[in-house]
Structures are given as C-alpha cells and as structure tokens.
C-alpha cells in the first residue's frame, strides 16, 4: 500500500506550547496537505491572533510564574492517529496527556527535555522518553543529549530552527553598516553596541519595533552618535530584507540571538555576538569561529576586525552561507518530520497480521 495514501487517511493533532509562530507556516501547510485531518491547538501567547487552516485557539491558565496549562479536548487526542507536541516542561499541556494516553503515537518537538536534575523532572523525563515514539530536536547537541539519556538514536531527527527564505543568496554588495533586525528587546543588549559606537567610525542600522526604542534613542543622543545610527520600523518582506542584509558588514546582537541568525546566514552575513550570554536561542549553536565574530567581553575588537580585515570577513560570509545551504533549508525541517511519520507507518506495518 502506498505510504503517502496511508498518511492521508490519518488524523494529526499538533499541540503548541504558545501561539502559532508565523514562521512555521510552511511546515503547518505541509502537515495540512499530508494528513486527512489536522488540528493545531494553541493559546495565542507570544504570537497574537495569527492563525492558519486547522487552528483552534484554547484558553490558557496561568499556574505559577511561567508554568501554565492550555485546555486540550481529550476527544481530539482520542481521535488522532499521530500527536506532535512542542515539548516544554513548564507548559503542562505539552506532556501531561502522555501519561493518560501512553499508547497514542506521540512525537515531541523542541530543544530537548531540559537540563534540570530535580528529582521530579528526572522522573518525568524518564517516563516521557519511554512513551514518546519520536523526538524532533532543533540541534545536533539536542540529539546528543537525548542519546546520552538513553533515547534511541533511531527515534531522533534534527530540524534546525529556521525560516522559509525563498531569495537566499550569498550577497556581494559593498558593505556600508552594521545591522540589527528584530524586536527591540532588553535581552538583545543593543545598548552595549551604542556605547561602542562612540569610539568606532562606522554606521549602525537598527530595524525593528519594540518598547525599547525610546530608551535606545535616548542613548544615541547621550552618546552624541546621531550621525552613526539610523532606525527603521520592522521589515517583513523578503525582498526588502535582502536589500538590508546585502549592505551589512555583519549582523550584531550583543545579547541573545535568535532567528536573526537564519536571515543573516541566508544572505551570507556573519554574526557578532557574545558567547557568554545565557539567553541565546537554539540558533546560537549555528555559530562558530569560521562563520561568525564571537567574543567574551570585548565587542569592540570584533567590530574593528570586521571593519579592517576584509579577507577574514569574506571567509566568514562564505561559511555562513554554506551552513545555511547545508543545514537551514526549510526542506530539512520537512524531512525531519517525514522521517518520523514514515517510521511510525513502518511500525504500523510490522504489527499488522
């Protein structure tokens, strides 16, 4: 029997820890077209009212600090052949139902099962690993940690956290400025870069929206660097983003980095960031000395290196684009889930008389 046809005869339930991320649209469309019926449970947290076909908003109940529970109808679980859940130990709805329905085909999706050595967490981790049929992780490091916990390598696939970027290209325009694109958040520590601009003759372009803008503008005035810093509102169109990255010396986020790394690498732009920041997203694992300018405490030295050593910068550009081409294509994400679905179908085949 054709495997594709068998998938089309099945029902998929996806349980999100938060709302539906707009950058996941390509993957959700793949799910929607692959299965006969698909339902996406979400609570709108972080991503507002963004929606897709098959989405169902559910009420979210705060329990304590970051711990919360989003309502999931158990009949949706019972009717589903495969359940994908974005595992987060603090979001109880992403794992609690595994204990009540251990025979369902659960696929976890996320960074991993956490680092805590708390007895309760270790107990949950042990049981959940036994129940789950597969795990889609963001990085190779995440896969290695699962294997170290005794999880079979054959159950793990890697889907690097990425974006669907259709106009990716190694850019070669004359560089004119350092660039930041994204939300203007405290954890990005852009104030450190503004401070360094007092002593470095270069331009910095900040593209994004956020409550921090007034504070950043105040610092620009305080440091008297108005002629070095330009602000633009958030840009989301791929063609416009490409134009911005085309002329970037490097992408800088002194604090946490996230999906901005993916956009940077898609256009061959190296990243400047600190290796000491504890708030980095999984995208930080994509960075190394061959494709980025990494530092501990001396941001200015890496900025000056990017400005003065064009040979080094060009080498890092090529490596950044190579990493994107080999690892961050959206098709790699689809392949990671396709591996899990096909594996489940094969298990079904083996149990049939």
ZINORFEN-V387447 format. One record per backbone hydrogen bond with DSSP energy under -0.5 kcal/mol. CO is the residue of the C=O (numbers start at 1). NH is the residue of the N-H. E is the energy in kcal/mol with one decimal. If there is no record, write none. Layout:
BEGIN
((CO | NH | E) (CO | NH | E))
END
This chain:
BEGIN
((2 | 6 | -1.8) (3 | 7 | -2.2) (4 | 8 | -2.1) (5 | 9 | -0.8) (7 | 10 | -2.0) (7 | 36 | -0.8) (10 | 36 | -1.7) (10 | 37 | -1.2) (11 | 81 | -2.0) (11 | 82 | -1.9) (12 | 39 | -1.7) (13 | 84 | -2.7) (14 | 16 | -0.6) (14 | 41 | -3.0) (15 | 86 | -2.5) (18 | 43 | -1.4) (19 | 21 | -0.7) (21 | 24 | -2.0) (22 | 25 | -1.7) (24 | 27 | -0.8) (24 | 28 | -2.3) (25 | 29 | -2.6) (26 | 30 | -1.4) (27 | 31 | -2.3) (28 | 32 | -2.6) (29 | 33 | -2.1) (30 | 34 | -1.5) (31 | 35 | -2.1) (37 | 12 | -2.9) (39 | 14 | -2.9) (39 | 41 | -0.6) (40 | 56 | -3.0) (41 | 16 | -2.7) (42 | 58 | -2.8) (44 | 48 | -1.4) (45 | 19 | -2.4) (45 | 47 | -1.2) (47 | 50 | -1.2) (52 | 55 | -2.0) (54 | 40 | -2.6) (56 | 42 | -1.8) (59 | 71 | -2.5) (60 | 62 | -0.6) (61 | 69 | -2.0) (64 | 67 | -3.0) (67 | 63 | -2.8) (67 | 64 | -1.6) (68 | 92 | -1.9) (69 | 61 | -2.9) (73 | 76 | -1.2) (73 | 77 | -1.1) (74 | 78 | -2.5) (75 | 79 | -2.0) (76 | 80 | -0.6) (77 | 80 | -0.9) (81 | 105 | -0.6) (82 | 13 | -2.3) (83 | 107 | -2.9) (84 | 15 | -2.8) (85 | 87 | -1.7) (85 | 109 | -1.8) (88 | 91 | -1.8) (90 | 68 | -1.9) (90 | 92 | -0.9) (91 | 94 | -2.3) (92 | 95 | -1.8) (92 | 96 | -2.7) (95 | 98 | -1.5) (95 | 99 | -0.5) (96 | 99 | -1.1) (96 | 100 | -0.6) (97 | 101 | -2.2) (101 | 104 | -1.5) (104 | 106 | -1.3) (105 | 83 | -2.8) (106 | 133 | -3.0) (106 | 134 | -1.0) (107 | 85 | -2.4) (108 | 136 | -3.1) (109 | 87 | -0.5) (110 | 138 | -1.0) (118 | 122 | -2.8) (119 | 123 | -2.3) (120 | 124 | -2.6) (121 | 125 | -2.9) (122 | 126 | -2.0) (123 | 127 | -2.1) (124 | 128 | -3.0) (125 | 129 | -2.1) (126 | 130 | -1.1) (127 | 131 | -1.8) (128 | 132 | -2.6) (134 | 108 | -2.4) (135 | 137 | -0.7) (135 | 157 | -2.1) (136 | 110 | -2.4) (137 | 159 | -3.2) (139 | 143 | -1.6) (140 | 144 | -2.8) (141 | 145 | -2.1) (142 | 146 | -1.7) (143 | 147 | -2.3) (144 | 148 | -2.1) (145 | 149 | -1.1) (146 | 151 | -2.3) (147 | 150 | -1.7) (152 | 155 | -1.6) (153 | 156 | -1.6) (155 | 135 | -2.5) (157 | 137 | -2.3) (157 | 159 | -0.5) (160 | 162 | -0.5) (163 | 165 | -0.9) (164 | 166 | -0.6) (165 | 168 | -0.7) (169 | 171 | -0.9) (177 | 249 | -3.2) (178 | 205 | -2.9) (179 | 252 | -2.8) (180 | 207 | -3.0) (183 | 185 | -1.4) (184 | 212 | -1.1) (185 | 188 | -1.4) (186 | 189 | -1.8) (187 | 256 | -2.7) (188 | 255 | -2.8) (189 | 192 | -1.3) (189 | 193 | -0.6) (190 | 194 | -2.0) (191 | 195 | -1.9) (192 | 196 | -1.7) (193 | 197 | -1.6) (195 | 198 | -1.4) (196 | 199 | -1.9) (200 | 202 | -1.4) (203 | 178 | -2.7) (204 | 206 | -0.5) (204 | 230 | -2.2) (205 | 180 | -2.3) (205 | 207 | -0.6) (206 | 208 | -0.6) (206 | 232 | -2.6) (207 | 182 | -2.5) (209 | 184 | -2.4) (210 | 213 | -1.5) (212 | 216 | -2.2) (213 | 217 | -2.7) (214 | 218 | -2.1) (215 | 219 | -1.7) (216 | 220 | -2.2) (217 | 221 | -2.0) (218 | 222 | -2.4) (219 | 223 | -2.7) (220 | 225 | -2.2) (221 | 224 | -0.7) (225 | 228 | -2.1) (225 | 229 | -1.0) (228 | 204 | -3.0) (230 | 206 | -2.9) (232 | 208 | -2.5) (237 | 241 | -2.5) (238 | 242 | -2.6) (239 | 243 | -1.6) (240 | 244 | -1.7) (241 | 245 | -2.6) (242 | 246 | -2.3) (243 | 247 | -0.7) (244 | 247 | -0.6) (245 | 248 | -1.7) (247 | 176 | -3.3) (247 | 177 | -1.5) (250 | 179 | -2.4) (251 | 272 | -3.0) (254 | 274 | -0.8) (257 | 281 | -2.7) (258 | 261 | -1.8) (259 | 262 | -0.5) (259 | 263 | -1.6) (260 | 264 | -2.3) (261 | 265 | -2.7) (262 | 266 | -2.1) (263 | 267 | -0.8) (264 | 267 | -1.1) (264 | 269 | -2.9) (265 | 268 | -1.3) (266 | 169 | -1.7) (267 | 171 | -1.6) (268 | 270 | -0.6) (270 | 251 | -2.7) (271 | 273 | -0.5) (271 | 293 | -3.0) (272 | 253 | -2.1) (273 | 295 | -1.5) (281 | 284 | -1.9) (282 | 285 | -1.5) (283 | 286 | -1.9) (284 | 287 | -1.8) (288 | 291 | -1.0) (288 | 292 | -1.5) (291 | 271 | -0.6) (292 | 294 | -0.8) (293 | 273 | -1.4) (295 | 275 | -3.0) (297 | 299 | -1.0) (298 | 302 | -0.9) (299 | 302 | -0.6) (299 | 303 | -1.9) (300 | 304 | -2.6) (301 | 305 | -1.9) (302 | 306 | -2.2) (303 | 307 | -1.7) (304 | 308 | -2.2) (305 | 309 | -2.5) (308 | 310 | -0.8) (309 | 313 | -2.1) (310 | 314 | -2.7) (311 | 315 | -1.9) (312 | 316 | -2.2) (313 | 317 | -2.3) (314 | 318 | -2.2) (315 | 319 | -1.8) (316 | 320 | -2.5) (317 | 321 | -2.4) (318 | 322 | -2.2) (319 | 323 | -2.4) (320 | 324 | -1.9) (321 | 325 | -2.7) (322 | 326 | -2.2) (323 | 327 | -2.1) (323 | 328 | -0.6) (324 | 328 | -1.9) (329 | 332 | -1.5) (329 | 333 | -0.7) (330 | 333 | -0.6) (330 | 334 | -1.7) (331 | 335 | -2.6) (332 | 336 | -1.7) (333 | 337 | -1.6) (334 | 338 | -2.7) (335 | 339 | -2.2) (336 | 340 | -1.2) (337 | 341 | -2.7) (338 | 342 | -2.7) (339 | 343 | -2.0) (340 | 344 | -2.1) (341 | 345 | -2.1) (342 | 346 | -2.3) (343 | 347 | -2.0) (344 | 348 | -1.9) (345 | 349 | -2.3) (346 | 350 | -2.1) (347 | 351 | -1.1) (348 | 352 | -0.7) (349 | 352 | -1.0))
END
